[in-house]
Amino acid sequence: MSGPGSLAGSDEEEQTNYHTPDETGLTKSQKVALIAAWSIVKKDLVTHGRNIFVMFFEEYPQYLDYFDFGGGSAGELGENRSLHAHALNVMNFIGTLIDYGLNDPALLKCSLGKLVRNHRKRNVTKEDVAAVGGVIMRYCLKALEQHKTKTLEEAFGAFLGTVAAAFE
């Protein structure tokens, strides 16, 4: 029979775990913040994905050579359907990692392993992924300005850091 002491211990353990990163690299509070924020972003993945990739290519035009979007400047890419399709794939993948992988570390690890295998064929490095991740984070935090908190900023950083670290 458990008494009040065991409940207090359980609460204390839960409180500690709430602020301690698990194998995903995020704390429970960061997961809550990121999942809630993503629920807003995922309402318009095509627009956000397009905007992220246009921003990425404006900041890092050298990466245009990695893709076959049919040429043109970063600004012209905003109307490119091939870019829209790729952006949607990326956004759906991020959503899968957030919505499912954060609560299932084995799924997260398997999904990231597949991402690495697919991108290693194209010589994508951890630094390349970190560059994209930085743009994703800055864009999403700006788009979510009214919902932005320190925990959300830390959550995006930890999550995108976990994605980039998979390329080590």
C-alpha positions in Angstrom: 0.0 0.0 0.0 1.5 3.3 -1.0 1.2 6.3 1.2 1.5 10.1 0.7 5.3 9.8 0.7 5.3 7.6 -2.4 3.1 10.1 -4.2 5.4 13.0 -3.3 8.4 11.0 -4.6 6.5 10.2 -7.8 5.6 13.9 -8.3 9.2 14.9 -7.6 10.5 12.4 -10.1 8.0 13.6 -12.7 9.0 17.2 -12.0 12.7 16.3 -12.5 12.0 14.4 -15.7 10.0 17.3 -17.0 13.1 19.4 -17.3 15.7 16.6 -18.1 16.3 15.8 -21.8 15.6 12.2 -22.8 17.0 10.2 -25.6 15.4 12.5 -28.2 17.5 15.4 -26.8 14.4 17.3 -25.6 12.7 17.7 -22.2 9.1 17.0 -21.7 8.4 20.8 -21.5 10.2 21.3 -24.7 8.2 18.5 -26.4 4.9 20.0 -25.2 5.9 23.5 -26.6 7.2 22.1 -29.9 4.2 19.8 -30.5 1.8 22.7 -29.7 3.7 25.1 -32.0 3.8 22.6 -34.8 0.1 22.1 -34.6 -0.1 25.8 -35.8 2.5 25.5 -38.5 1.1 22.3 -40.0 -2.2 24.0 -40.9 -0.4 25.4 -44.0 2.7 23.3 -44.7 2.9 24.3 -48.4 3.2 28.0 -47.7 5.5 27.6 -44.7 7.7 25.1 -46.6 7.9 27.3 -49.6 8.8 30.3 -47.5 11.5 28.3 -45.6 13.2 27.1 -48.8 13.0 30.5 -50.5 14.6 32.0 -47.3 17.2 29.2 -47.2 18.2 29.8 -50.9 18.3 33.6 -50.4 20.7 33.1 -47.4 22.6 30.2 -49.0 22.4 30.4 -52.8 25.3 28.0 -53.1 22.9 25.2 -52.1 20.8 25.7 -55.3 23.3 23.4 -57.0 22.2 20.5 -54.7 18.7 20.6 -56.3 17.1 20.3 -59.7 14.5 23.1 -59.5 15.1 24.2 -63.1 17.3 27.2 -62.5 16.2 30.7 -61.6 16.9 32.9 -58.7 15.8 32.3 -55.1 13.0 34.8 -55.5 11.7 33.0 -58.6 11.8 29.7 -56.8 8.7 30.8 -54.8 6.6 29.8 -57.7 8.4 26.7 -58.6 6.2 23.6 -58.2 9.2 21.3 -57.9 10.4 23.3 -54.9 6.8 23.3 -53.5 6.8 19.5 -53.7 10.2 19.1 -52.0 9.3 21.6 -49.3 6.1 19.7 -48.6 8.0 16.4 -48.3 10.4 18.1 -45.8 7.6 19.7 -43.8 5.7 16.4 -43.6 8.8 14.6 -42.5 9.5 17.2 -39.8 5.9 16.9 -38.7 6.2 13.1 -38.5 9.3 13.5 -36.3 7.6 16.0 -34.0 4.2 14.4 -33.8 5.3 10.8 -33.6 9.1 10.6 -33.1 9.3 12.8 -30.0 7.0 10.3 -28.2 8.7 7.2 -29.7 12.5 7.6 -29.6 13.0 4.3 -31.5 10.8 5.7 -34.4 12.7 9.0 -34.2 16.1 7.1 -34.5 14.9 4.9 -37.4 13.4 7.9 -39.3 16.6 9.9 -38.8 18.7 6.9 -40.0 16.7 6.8 -43.2 17.1 10.5 -43.7 20.8 10.2 -43.3 21.1 7.3 -45.7 19.0 9.1 -48.3 21.0 12.4 -48.0 24.5 10.8 -47.7 24.1 9.7 -51.3 24.1 13.4 -52.2 27.0 14.2 -49.9 24.9 16.2 -47.4 26.8 16.9 -44.2 25.9 17.8 -40.7 26.8 21.4 -41.5 24.4 21.5 -44.4 21.6 20.1 -42.2 22.5 22.6 -39.5 22.2 25.5 -42.1 18.7 24.3 -43.1 17.8 23.8 -39.5 18.8 27.3 -38.6 16.6 28.7 -41.3 13.7 26.5 -40.3 14.1 27.6 -36.7 14.3 31.4 -37.5 11.4 31.2 -39.9 9.1 29.2 -37.5 9.9 31.4 -34.5 9.1 34.5 -36.5 5.9 32.9 -37.9 4.9 31.9 -34.3 6.0 35.3 -32.8 2.9 35.6 -30.6 3.5 32.0 -29.2 7.2 32.3 -28.9 8.7 31.5 -25.5 12.2 30.6 -24.3 11.1 27.0 -24.0 9.9 27.0 -27.6 13.2 28.5 -28.8 15.1 25.9 -26.8 12.8 23.1 -28.2 13.5 24.1 -31.8 17.2 24.3 -31.1 17.3 20.9 -29.4 15.1 19.2 -32.0 17.0 20.5 -35.0 20.2 19.8 -33.2 19.1 16.2 -32.8 18.4 16.1 -36.5 21.8 17.5 -37.5 23.6 15.3 -35.0 22.3 12.2 -36.8 24.7 13.2 -39.6 27.8 12.8 -37.4 
